[in-house]
């Protein structure tokens, strides 16, 4: 059985202790650095046919290490271990005892097949063999292998040590356990694996290559700078800027030729890519004067090819809708995925744009179903069944699984869909990956409301709709903290009926450090569910102090402390233990101890607003005296709104958003 969340699968094999990367060009060392920085004890064999590329590769990895140290991404100890057990070699025999060989050589089918033949003659029969190709189908790459069932494509995106996306090709002859292992490995080491079928260019490069190729055909009507400027409405960097950065013109020729030979003349590469090395274009955000008619023309053609490729990918089940959207945003730098754009533009406008493309680029794929048929998927959640328990994974890795309106709606929808299903015993909520359960609320539209008390209070109520529903549920919901739980994410965990956590997880309500107050029950629920921990909550609310999962377990907040491998199993067990035993948050007043005085000097040193601290303290006291829970929650919403009207909130939230953290 294949789970949507890769980390739910039992490991088919242990993490490799020795991996070889064949090819010391740009992406090979970057893949190596990703592997070593996540698995520092790993032995990494870097293989090439000439010594100079190996020397350059080691220098490149050393540069990454220095930058990692400077940016506090690595400690001195971690940096030392990255450079340990790094083995550059010209000798293919050095990979004989490797558990995994990753080929990252030039995009040439004959060369790659020769490499795989040499590799297979050296390594064990169960050694994984994968290719980093961006376009060549696995069926062609591995056709001559004696054991093709252990081979597939793992397509990294540049820069491979930073870009989280990796495409994994699920082709006809590969063992499903290999695909599951790779998905699990990548998800556990900070990547976001997306599974695609075995077609030329797979999923995301079909989008990128044809987006660039269409830009090439538009050069008959506009300049590269004009096209990049218009494209800036949809991507962070225009096609010609990216092609200059990556030296990508030959890649477009190669990949679109491959698609043309496989799927038709309409994919023929624009002739200009064979005669130009670099483009006269602009940097992202640089203004260019483009007339409205020309801008509209460019826009229609670029969006047309984007929509055409998107519907083709879904109609042919090359990839899933949620993966397509996420991949376009994270791997390719689109500001919004193609399906989101289609939804915002509406069926009539999307139809008009595709009609333009159909007239001018005869043969390009067109929708085979109504536009409504491409919507209706779950964008931010993965839903799996584990022994009768629905495991819901929050998947917004680009923002550490932060909660937004759409995710909240999807979460509420899943709970409502299955809460009356007799085949479902309960629910587990966890976060994607290994870093975060949820980093809090994605504040999104909140900055626009600062200073408007009524709007802010309503915002808090709106954000509470899932939590209010949890309070009234009859089936257990357990939060499985796979990493940090911050702000609104922690408030979500507090409203679940039980909490399990990995040992290195931590909990924090950092709102006071941002000049605001916990807005969706954080100043109410913890004091009612765990009254003996009130002194700890005082510090968390007023100062944003962190609480380790171990200390939370000692206080009874976390019901079980486990290792990563046991997290979901333990959460499912807790669901069963809680069956018929769950109770809503207590009604009636609760006693809380007095607040220790916070000295002005300490508040100033920690950057805290005395006004906001006073608002938080008053709200906690008033909510504790409330006779009914809904009254206490309303006190919290109002306090959140009052804090949002302070000078501290305006200054700190504005700075937070401008730093790109919001």
Protein Blocks (a to p, Z undefined) as FASTA:
>chain_A
ZZfblmlpccfbdcdfbdcdehjbfklmmmmmmmmmmmmmbccddddfbfklmmmmmmmm
mmmmmmmmmnopacfklmmmmmgopacdfbfklmmmpcbdcdfbdcdfklmmmmmmmmmm
mmcfklccddfbfkbcfklmmmmpmblmlgccddddddfklmmbdcddddfklcfklmmm
mmmmmmmnopacddddddehilmmmmmmmmmmmmmmmmmmbcfklmmmmmmmmmmbdfkl
mmmmnopmmmmmmmmmmmmmmnojklpccfklmmcfbdcdddehiacdddfklmmmmmmm
mmmmmmmmmmmmmmnomacfklmmmmmmmmnopabdfklmmmmnommlmmmmmmmmmmmm
ghiacdfbdfklmgoiafkbccddeehiacdddddfknoopacfklmmmmmmmmmmmmmp
mkbgbdcdddehjlbgbgcjcfklmmmmgopaklmmmmmmmmmmmmmmmmmpmbdcdddd
fbdcehjlmmmmmmpmbdcddfkbccddfklmnopacfehplmmmmmmmmmlmmmmmmmm
mnopacdfklmmmnomambdcdfklmmmmmmmmmmmmgopaccddedjddddddddddfk
lmmmnopafklmmmmmmmmmmmmmpmbfklmmmmmmmmmmmmmmpmklmmmmmmmmmnop
ZZ
